[in-house]
Amino acid sequence: MELMEFLYRVMEKLSDAGVPIVFKGAMVLNLVIQNNNPSKVERLTRDIDGDWIGEGPTMEQMLNTLQTAVKDVDSSLLVEIYREFGEKKSAGFKIVNEFGEKIASIDLSVRKNEFTQPYLSYVNDVSIIGASLDKMLADKLHAVSDKGVCRRVKDLVDIYAISYISECSIDKLVNIWDKTGRTPGDFTEFRERMTDIGLAYDKLVGIKNKPDFIDLYTRVSEFVYPFSDLEKNKGAVWTPYGWKGLPVQIKGRSR
């Protein structure tokens, strides 16, 4: 069984059991682009990411729940804790084989997430609850908007892929940031550290049809341009062909 199929099967087991997890990240994004991916880019992953939205979980409760799902898929594997959750820190688990070798990770933030939608897992046609595409995009934009962007190059790849498959409005993203309290930075690091980002991008592995860095950086630059002045650019909408509704003085940046 391939790793990605195994991870989807674990997600299916958790969903069938009614576990209060909203899935997110590359596993969900890959479901979105499965039948509609003009960019041809796909980011492979060894992680399941999600938000545990149930009330007051303990590490032991989460561990036992994950262990049951993993065992249902492959009885030879175990789940271990490697990081306890706390303020601004997700709970970290690793799936290991009988030799103690890490197979994959599961990262679960303990927080509410009202921005959700159902997705269909392609393995057994099981419906899972995942973060909405707008919510994932809002989180990824927040992650690359400030210092540390060189450590978040995988999010730039995801933003690049999402930019080809979905419309999004600045107003919707601002609404998500307002409700989650995660106001993005001004993207100064992204604009000023192109060379460093390129070096980090060159080291990034696990990308099918990995685009040329200049192509990726140019498109993502166009995508994030209006977010440096949200008030001036409110009402603008991104389409797979560029921005609509930007002020006249910067319309020249749209395609």
Salt bridges, closest charged atoms under 4 A:
GLU5 OE2 - ARG9 NH2 2.80
ASP51 OD1 - LYS24 NZ 2.77
ASP51 OD1 - ARG111 NE 3.28
GLU55 OE2 - LYS112 NZ 2.84
GLU80 OE1 - LYS94 NZ 3.97
ASP107 OD1 - ARG83 NH2 3.00
GLU114 OE1 - LYS179 NZ 3.63
ASP139 OD2 - LYS135 NZ 2.80
ASP139 OD1 - ARG182 NH1 3.12
ASP155 OD1 - LYS140 NZ 3.15
ASP155 OD2 - ARG152 NE 2.65
ASP158 OD2 - ARG43 NH2 2.63
ASP158 OD2 - LYS140 NZ 2.78
GLU189 OE1 - ARG193 NH1 3.30
ASP196 OD2 - ARG193 NE 3.09
GLU222 OE1 - ARG255 NE 2.83
GLU231 OE2 - LYS234 NZ 3.12
